[in-house]
Amino acid sequence: MTSIYRWKGAVERDTERQLMMKTTRGAVDALQKRLKELHSYELPEFIVLSVDSGSDAYLQWVAASLT
């Protein structure tokens, strides 16, 4: 996608890819730390969206996939 944003007083335009990762609340801090280590941006986007509900089987699979 093409992103247009303000950064350090200038309007920037870059080609980017958006990545959505599924994890558990307990793994968020480690995931954010690793993203900061690997990402080329000084300030990569990192947001957490809470899941209010979902398929029990699917949510159990996500949790099991992280062990």
N, C-alpha and C positions, 0 to 999 in steps of 0.2 A: 504494500500500500504506500501511498505518498503521505507523509506527515508534514504538516506546516505548523510551526510552533515558535514561541519566543524563547531565546536562550541568550543570557548575558547581554540583553539590550538589543539583540538583532533578531530579525525574523529569519528562521531557518526552514529549509525544505529538504527533506531526505526521503529516500526509499527505505522502508522498514518492513519487518515482519512482526506480526503479533503472535505471541505464544501464550497459550492457556495451559497451565499445569494443574493437575488435580492432586491434592494431598490432604493430609489431616492437619488439624490445628496444631498438634504437637510437633509437626515437621516444618512449620512455616519459618521459624527463625533460621534453621539450618539452610533451608532453600534460599532465603533472602541473602544470607551470607555468601553462599556459593555463587549466586547470580552476580553479586557485586564483584567477586573475584574474577569471574569469567567475562563479564560484559565489557564491551569497548567504551560504552558511554560513562561519563562521570556520574550521571544521575539516571540510571535506567528506570523505566516505569516498573513499579512493583505495587500491585494492589491485591487485596484479599477480599474475596466475595464469600460471604457466609452462606451455607446451605441450610435453609430452614427445614426442608424435608426432602425426601427422595425415596427411591426403591431401597428397601432394607438390604436386599441381595446385592445391589450395586454398591451401596455404601460400605458394606462388609468386604466386598471385593477390593475396593480402593484401600481400605485399612490393611487388608491382608497382603496387598501388593507392596506395601512399604516395610514389611518385616523381612 
